[in-house]
Amino acid sequence: MNDESVNSDGVDSKNTSPEEMSGDSLSENDVYNKKEITAHDGDISESKIKENSSGSYSASETQQEAAKSDVQEPSQPEPHNTIKSERLNMNSGSSPSLPKKKRSGASYLILLLALIAVIAVSIAAIFYGLGFGGNIGSSDKIAVIYVQGTMLTGNVPAGLGYATSEEICQNIHSAVEDNNVRAIVLRVNSGGGSPSAAQEIAIEIEKAQKQGVPVIVSMGDLAASAAYYISAPADYIFANPSTNTGSIGVIWTFENMSGFYQNEGINYYVSKSGEFKDMGGTWRGLTDEEKEYADEVVMESYEEFVTQVAEGRNISRSEVKKLADGRIYTGSRAKDLGLVDDFGNLYDAIDKAAELGGVQGKPKVVYMNRATLSSLLLGSETDNSSEGAGQFVSYFEESPYGKVLACLRN
C-alpha cells in the first residue's frame, strides 16, 4: 500500500468509504490535507513541509501494524480550539510577516542636513545670479558695472531707465576698495544725459586709474554724448560696428508756451530780483540777451567736453573739434576716427580687463549693479514704471530753467 494514501488512523483512504471513517478521523484527515495544500500555495519553507511529512509517515507505519493485529485504538481528538487555530493560520494564504526595521535617529539627521545643504546651495545660486553677494571669494576679480539709461545725478532705483552718478560712482569706489578686483568694465547703453552726472562719473574713473585699476568700456547699442564723455578716459574702448556713439556736444532747450496760455486766458505776473531770474520760464520766450547768455553757457560745457575727449583719446583739440559737431558715428566710423579702439562684446572687454589687470588664469566676474530682484519688484508695483521713475527725476525733467544736456534729442 502506498504510504501517502493512508490517513492518520492507519486506514486506506482510497478503499474506505466516508461512512466507515469516524468523524474524528475525517476531521483530522481534512486538517492534514489542508496543511499540505496550504503549505504549497503559501510558499512555506521546504524544511517545514518535510518536517510535517516525515511525522505523518512514521504515524502511518505504526497504525498499519496495529491494523494487522486487529487492534485499533481510537485516536484522541485534538482540542477544537487548536484545530481552528491551525485552520486560520494555514488558510490565510500569506507568508509570515517580517518585523519592520525602525529608522534610527542618525538617518533622519543625515537626511535633514542633506536637505538643508541643497536649499542653501540653491539660494546661493539664485542670489549670485541676481547680483547679490558679488564679493564672495578671494580670487582675482573683474568688476562689471552697468551704465544704462539717461544719466543724471540723484538717487533713482536701478532698472527704471536712469543711470545715476551716485550709484555708478559708489560701485566704482567699492570695486577699487576690494583688493581682489584687478580691473573694471563699464557696460554702457546710454544716449547721454546731464553733463554734471558725466563729470562725476569721469572723475571717479580717473581715481580708479590712479589706484592702479584699469577701466575698460564695452559699448552696447548706444553710447553717445555724455555716455561718450565717460568713455573717453577709459584705458580701452570696445564697440560693435553698428553701435551709435559720438554726438560730442551740448544742448540747452527752452519751451515757450505763451501762445497756449494766451489762448486759454492764463496770465502771469512775475516779480524778480534780476533781469535773468525768470530766464527759461514757459510763459515767455527768451530775450536777445538771454539767448546770447545761453549760448555762452552751452559753449563753456562744450569746451570742457572737447578737452575730455582730447585728453582721454590722445587727440589734439583741433582734431576733436572737427569731429565734435554733434553728429552720431557708427562703431565702424568711430574706430576709423580713433574714438574707439576695437570691435568686441562684453566678454571681449572682460578678457581685455583681465589682461590689463595682470590676471593669471580665468578671473572671477563680479556684476556690481545688475538688476536685482528688489528693483524688479519695485518696478512692478506701479501700473506704469515710467510714472514711478518720474517721481525720482521730476527735479530734472521738469526744471523751470530748461535742461542743459549732453545727449541725443529725439
C-alpha positions in Angstrom: 0.0 0.0 0.0 1.2 3.5 -0.8 2.0 5.4 2.4 0.6 8.6 1.1 -2.9 7.0 0.8 -3.0 6.1 4.4 -4.6 8.6 6.8 -3.5 9.4 10.3 -5.6 6.5 11.7 -3.9 3.9 9.6 -6.9 3.4 7.2 -6.6 3.4 3.5 -8.4 6.5 2.4 -8.8 5.1 -1.2 -10.5 1.8 0.0 -12.5 3.2 2.9 -15.8 4.9 2.4 -16.6 8.0 4.2 -19.2 6.2 6.3 -16.6 3.8 7.7 -14.4 6.6 8.9 -15.2 8.2 12.1 -16.0 11.9 12.4 -12.7 12.5 14.3 -10.7 10.7 11.6 -12.4 12.8 8.9 -11.7 15.9 10.7 -8.1 15.2 11.3 -7.5 13.9 7.8 -9.1 17.0 6.4 -6.9 19.2 8.5 -3.8 17.3 7.4 -4.7 17.7 3.7 -5.4 21.4 4.1 -2.0 21.7 5.7 -0.3 20.2 2.7 -2.3 22.3 0.1 -1.9 25.5 2.0 1.8 24.9 2.6 2.3 24.5 -1.2 0.3 27.6 -2.1 1.6 29.8 0.7 5.3 29.2 0.0 6.1 27.9 3.4 9.7 26.9 3.8 10.8 23.5 2.4 12.1 22.4 5.8 8.7 22.9 7.4 7.0 20.7 4.8 9.5 17.9 5.2 9.1 18.0 8.9 5.3 17.6 8.6 5.7 14.9 6.0 8.1 12.8 8.0 5.9 12.9 11.0 2.9 11.6 9.0 4.9 8.7 7.5 6.0 7.4 10.9 2.5 7.6 12.2 1.2 5.6 9.2 3.7 2.7 9.7 2.7 2.3 13.4 -1.0 2.4 12.5 -0.6 -0.3 9.8 1.0 -2.7 12.3 -1.9 -2.1 14.7 -4.5 -2.9 11.9 -2.9 -6.2 11.1 -3.2 -7.4 14.7 -6.9 -6.3 14.6 -6.2 -3.9 17.3 -7.5 -0.4 16.5 -7.0 2.3 19.0 -9.2 5.3 18.5 -7.2 8.5 18.0 -7.5 11.1 20.5 -9.2 14.1 19.1 -7.3 17.3 19.5 -8.9 20.2 21.2 -11.3 22.1 18.9 -9.6 25.3 19.5 -6.3 24.0 18.3 -7.7 22.8 15.0 -9.5 26.1 14.5 -6.3 28.0 15.1 -4.4 25.8 12.6 -7.1 26.3 10.0 -6.9 30.0 10.4 -3.1 30.1 10.3 -2.7 27.7 7.3 -5.6 29.0 5.2 -4.6 32.6 5.5 -2.6 32.2 2.3 0.1 34.7 3.4 3.7 34.2 4.4 4.8 35.2 7.9 5.2 39.0 8.1 8.7 40.3 8.9 9.1 43.0 11.5 9.7 46.4 10.1 13.0 48.0 10.7 12.8 51.3 12.5 14.9 54.2 11.1 17.5 55.4 13.5 17.7 59.0 14.6 21.0 59.3 12.8 19.5 58.6 9.4 16.8 61.3 9.9 19.6 63.7 10.9 21.6 63.0 7.8 18.5 63.4 5.6 17.8 66.8 7.2 21.3 68.0 6.8 21.3 67.0 3.1 18.1 68.9 2.6 19.4 72.0 4.3 22.6 71.8 2.1 20.5 71.6 -1.1 18.4 74.6 -0.1 21.5 76.6 0.9 23.2 75.9 -2.5 20.0 76.8 -4.4 19.6 80.1 -2.5 23.3 81.0 -3.1 22.9 80.3 -6.8 19.8 82.4 -7.1 21.3 85.3 -5.2 24.5 85.2 -7.2 22.6 85.1 -10.5 20.6 88.1 -9.4 23.6 90.2 -8.5 23.8 89.7 -4.7 26.9 88.5 -3.0 29.2 89.7 -5.7 32.3 89.9 -3.5 32.2 86.3 -2.3 35.5 84.6 -2.7 39.1 85.7 -2.8 40.2 85.0 -6.4 41.2 87.8 -8.8 38.1 89.6 -9.9 36.9 91.8 -12.8 34.1 94.1 -11.7 31.3 94.8 -14.3 29.3 98.0 -13.8 26.3 98.9 -16.0 25.7 102.4 -17.2 22.2 102.0 -18.6 19.7 104.7 -19.4 19.6 108.5 -19.1 22.5 109.8 -16.9 21.8 112.2 -14.1 22.7 112.9 -10.5 20.4 111.9 -7.7 19.1 108.7 -6.2 17.0 106.6 -8.5 16.5 102.8 -8.1 18.3 100.7 -10.7 16.2 99.3 -13.5 13.9 102.3 -14.0 15.7 103.7 -17.1 18.1 106.0 -15.4 21.8 105.7 -14.6 22.7 107.9 -11.7 26.1 109.2 -11.0 25.7 108.3 -7.3 25.1 104.7 -8.0 27.8 104.4 -10.7 30.4 106.2 -8.5 29.6 104.2 -5.5 30.1 100.9 -7.4 33.4 102.1 -8.9 34.5 103.1 -5.4 33.5 99.7 -3.9 35.4 97.9 -6.7 38.6 99.9 -6.1 38.3 99.2 -2.3 38.2 95.5 -3.0 41.8 94.4 -3.1 40.9 91.4 -5.3 39.4 93.5 -8.1 42.1 93.8 -10.8 40.1 95.8 -13.4 36.7 97.4 -14.1 34.4 97.0 -17.1 31.8 99.7 -17.8 29.0 98.2 -19.9 27.5 101.4 -21.5 24.0 101.6 -23.0 23.0 105.3 -22.8 22.2 108.2 -25.0 23.8 110.6 -22.6 22.2 112.9 -20.0 23.4 115.5 -17.6 26.9 117.0 -18.0 27.3 117.1 -14.3 26.5 113.4 -13.9 29.0 112.6 -16.6 31.7 114.7 -14.9 31.1 113.0 -11.6 31.5 109.5 -13.1 34.6 110.6 -15.2 36.3 111.8 -12.0 35.7 108.5 -10.3 37.1 106.6 -13.3 40.2 108.7 -13.1 40.5 108.0 -9.3 40.4 104.2 -10.0 43.1 104.5 -12.6 45.3 106.4 -10.2 44.9 103.5 -7.8 46.2 101.1 -10.5 42.8 99.7 -11.5 42.4 99.9 -15.3 38.9 100.7 -16.7 37.6 99.2 -19.9 34.4 100.4 -21.7 32.1 98.0 -23.6 29.6 99.9 -25.7 26.3 98.3 -26.5 23.6 99.7 -28.7 24.2 103.3 -27.8 27.0 105.3 -26.1 26.6 108.8 -27.2 27.2 112.4 -25.9 27.6 112.2 -22.1 27.9 108.5 -22.4 30.9 109.0 -24.7 32.1 111.7 -22.2 32.6 109.0 -19.5 34.0 106.5 -22.1 36.8 108.8 -23.4 39.1 108.5 -20.4 38.9 104.7 -20.3 42.1 102.6 -20.9 40.4 100.7 -23.8 37.1 101.1 -25.6 35.2 98.2 -27.3 32.2 98.9 -29.6 30.2 97.0 -32.2 30.3 98.0 -35.8 26.7 99.2 -35.6 27.0 100.9 -32.2 25.8 104.6 -32.2 28.4 106.7 -30.5 29.9 110.2 -30.7 27.4 113.1 -30.6 30.0 115.2 -29.0 28.3 118.3 -27.9 25.9 120.1 -25.5 22.4 121.3 -25.9 20.1 123.6 -23.7 16.4 123.6 -24.5 13.7 126.1 -23.6 10.0 125.9 -24.1 7.8 128.9 -25.0 4.1 128.2 -24.2 3.0 131.8 -24.1 0.7 131.4 -27.1 -1.1 128.5 -25.4 -1.5 130.4 -22.2 -2.9 133.4 -24.1 -5.5 131.2 -25.9 -6.5 129.7 -22.6 -6.8 133.0 -20.8 -3.9 132.3 -18.4 -1.9 135.3 -17.3 1.3 135.5 -15.2 2.7 138.3 -13.1 6.5 137.7 -12.4 8.3 139.6 -9.7 12.1 139.1 -10.0 15.3 140.5 -8.5 17.3 140.4 -11.7 16.9 140.5 -15.4 17.7 136.8 -16.0 15.9 135.4 -12.9 12.9 134.1 -14.9 15.0 133.0 -17.9 13.6 129.8 -19.3 10.0 130.3 -17.9 7.4 128.8 -20.2 5.2 131.9 -20.0 7.5 133.8 -22.4 10.3 133.4 -24.9 13.9 134.4 -24.4 15.2 137.9 -24.9 18.2 138.5 -27.2 20.4 139.0 -24.2 19.2 135.7 -22.7 19.8 133.9 -25.9 23.4 135.2 -26.0 23.9 134.1 -22.4 22.5 130.7 -23.1 25.0 130.2 -26.0 27.8 131.2 -23.6 26.8 128.5 -21.1 26.5 125.9 -23.7 29.9 126.6 -25.3 31.5 126.5 -21.9 30.3 123.0 -21.3 31.2 122.1 -24.9 34.8 123.2 -24.4 35.0 121.0 -21.3 33.7 118.1 -23.4 36.3 118.7 -26.1 39.1 118.7 -23.5 37.9 115.5 -22.0 37.9 113.7 -25.4 41.3 115.1 -26.4 43.0 114.1 -23.2 41.3 110.7 -23.0 41.8 109.7 -26.6 45.2 111.5 -27.0 43.9 113.5 -29.9 44.6 117.2 -30.4 41.8 119.7 -29.6 41.6 120.9 -33.1 41.1 117.4 -34.4 38.4 116.7 -31.8 36.5 119.9 -32.8 36.4 118.7 -36.4 34.5 115.6 -35.1 32.6 117.4 -32.3 29.7 118.9 -34.3 27.1 116.8 -32.5 26.8 114.1 -35.2 26.4 110.4 -34.5 29.1 107.9 -35.6 28.7 104.2 -36.2 31.1 101.9 -34.4 32.9 101.3 -37.6 33.3 105.0 -38.4 34.3 105.7 -34.8 37.1 103.2 -35.0 38.5 104.8 -38.1 38.4 108.2 -36.4 40.1 106.9 -33.3 37.1 107.4 -31.0 37.1 103.6 -30.1 39.9 101.0 -30.0 38.4 97.8 -31.3 35.3 95.8 -32.0 34.0 93.3 -29.4 31.3 92.4 -27.0 31.1 92.4 -23.2 33.2 89.3 -22.8 35.9 90.6 -25.1 36.1 93.6 -22.8 36.3 91.3 -19.7 39.2 89.4 -21.3 41.0 92.7 -22.1 40.4 93.8 -18.5 42.0 90.6 -17.2 45.0 91.2 -19.5 45.4 94.8 -18.4 44.8 93.9 -14.8 47.6 91.2 -14.8 45.2 88.4 -14.0 46.7 84.9 -14.4 44.1 82.4 -15.5 40.4 82.9 -15.6 39.2 85.7 -13.4 36.0 85.8 -11.4 33.5 88.2 -12.9 31.5 90.3 -10.4 28.4 92.1 -11.6 28.2 95.1 -9.3 24.8 96.6 -10.2 23.0 94.0 -12.3 19.2 94.4 -12.0 18.2 92.8 -8.7 15.0 91.1 -7.6 14.1 94.0 -5.4 14.4 96.6 -8.2 12.3 94.4 -10.4 9.6 94.1 -7.7 9.7 97.8 -7.2 9.2 98.4 -10.9 6.2 96.0 -11.0 4.4 97.6 -8.0 3.3 100.6 -10.1 0.9 100.5 -13.1 3.5 102.3 -15.2 7.2 102.1 -14.3 7.9 105.4 -16.1 5.5 107.1 -13.9 7.2 105.7 -10.8 10.6 106.8 -12.1 9.2 110.3 -12.8 8.7 110.8 -9.1 12.5 110.5 -8.6 13.6 112.6 -11.6 11.0 115.4 -11.7 13.6 117.9 -10.5 15.5 117.2 -13.7 12.7 116.5 -16.3 10.5 119.4 -15.1 13.2 122.0 -14.4 11.9 125.6 -14.8 15.2 126.6 -16.3 15.2 124.2 -19.1 17.7 121.3 -19.4 21.4 121.6 -20.3 22.1 118.2 -21.9 24.9 116.3 -23.4 22.7 113.7 -25.0 20.8 112.8 -28.2 17.5 114.6 -28.8 14.5 112.9 -30.4 
